[in-house]
Amino acid sequence: MRFLGFGGRSPRETAVAVVGSGLPAAAAALELARRGIAVAVVETQADAGEVAGLGLVVLGPPRPYPHVVAEQGREAARLLWAVGRENHQRLRTILEESRRDCGHHARGGFLLAMDRQEAESLAEGEDMLREDGFPGEFLDHYMLETRFDVSGFTAGYWSADDGDVDLRQLVRLVHRAAREQGAQALPGPLRALELGAGGAVVHTERSALRAERLVLATDRGAATLLPPLLDRLQPGGGTRVRFALQKGAVLPASARTADGRLAWQTSRGTLTLAGLGPGPASPEDLLDVLPERLPAAPGTIQRWIEPDEATLDGLPLVGPLEDPRVAVACGFGPLAASHAFAAAGWIADAVTSGRDPTPAPLRASRIQGPRRDPGAPALRADRPGE
């Protein structure tokens, strides 16, 4: 293929182009730069400072452990929770090195049951998780309402390993750390990307970048940038609800519902509710109901749409695609902080070793996309409307 720069200029060159937004791109750039790899970041959003999602740093999918065991097997389920610990350790290392806490709170988190069946699964899962090395505590309806200002939850499981962070502060910190390690930033936003025999070319409004490898690491919009992801990701408009808490209210921190539909984070006297992405169960009704079960200050409820995307199984896509020059870290929904650092480590390992170390339940290859005919024209993806 012929590499084209804008305005007749030749493209810059680098070993790896990281295309994406938010924490996934920042984490990938930092991990690659730490390995001594020449890396350049191209933001996909016009506002590079915009951050999507919640700052929850949690273990495992937002479903009872027995449900995941039934779907994935005991060893795969244990591995998914262990991934959370790996991600936590990488986050703590970054915070310790920077000497900034970014609002990090390692105070555990809750999985909340909406009905009796979910409550029974949480109780069963407490024993299974403890056997597999993940400490926690089961709370019934009475204990929840005694400790917290909530109502209407049948039970909850508290995970000692969960926590949360100020996502906006963290993204800024990781981008800064990546630059200090030598990562470059290409003025954006992204306009088009091409993939051919010689590598990838990334176009922005003012320049172009040629790279040997492409890493698409983003908290949204991946399916619109890379056609092979169209059959693997479900883009959607994630509804968010935010309200001020009544004075003195005490709530379970880093909370998610056990049906995998909603999560919330409390910060500075406010609570933000987020749907956990596309799936068979819509979170819309719960977003209307939950503020009535929580101590919302009257007249403070705000509602908006924040685009995101996820897989139908709720787990991110990480690692090389069918073309080994292309790797992805996407499909996080609003919980990128729970996987982005571990994902960045696997991506960097894949780039340096040629092998995919991503755990099987999270590999991008677990969901088969269309295979491109080697003789077909090179892929070209333009931003919508361009």
Beta strands, then each sheet from edge to edge (+ up, - down):
strand 1: 12-20
strand 2: 39-43
strand 3: 56-57
strand 4: 109-113
strand 5: 136-140
strand 6: 155-159
strand 7: 163-164
strand 8: 184-186
strand 9: 190-196
strand 10: 199-204
strand 11: 208-217
strand 12: 234-244
strand 13: 255-257
strand 14: 262-267
strand 15: 270-275
strand 16: 302-310
strand 17: 317-320
strand 18: 326-330
strand 19: 379-382
sheet 1: 8+ 2+ 1+ 11+ 10- 9+ 19-
sheet 2: 8+ 2+ 1+ 11+ 18+ 17-
sheet 3: 3+ 7-
sheet 4: 5+ 6- 4+ 13+ 14- 15+ 12- 16+
end
